[in-house]
Amino acid sequence: MLNKVAKLSLVATSMAPICLTLWFVDFSQQWNWRAGLGYFLAAILMALLCYGLVWLSGKKLEKLPVKIKAVKTVDKEVVGFLLVYLLPLINQANKVISMPVLVFVAVIFFFIVQNSHAYHFNPLLGFFGYHFYEIGIEGGITYVLITKQNISDCKSITKVVQLTEYMIMDVSHA
């Protein structure tokens, strides 16, 4: 299972679309490639960190056998999260982005995710081709499963790594 720093990093990297949006807002106001360049570079670094964490997790974490009893897709949650945190940035009346407000919201968000069993769907994982499923396994425990497969048969997932308390990643074909 990922340690707290890795879990926090996975949550933090979900802010990459916000940085990309901030970059585009700055760029579109000035049409200068340097406008908002820091936001763009931050988004790229977060994407690389996210990809690296997921890749390393699949290679280094203990592979566990799993028998899935029930599957429900939750990919739509990614779109909902994206809309919720990007819409306020799109149509700004005063064209000024309040960095203290963004930092405050991010700190609250991280605190809630870090201290609960909730998982914020990282839209970068969707960008990297992963799908999200809510699954029930033998024993009655429910997890969020991330996988590159479109699951049409519960038996197609046989091995996973445990990323967090209630999130697992498919490594059946790795």
Summary of the structure (lengths in Angstrom):
residues: 174
radius of gyration: 17.7
end to end distance: 17.6
largest distance: 56.9
contacts: 484
relative contact order: 0.19
helix: 52%
strand: 18%
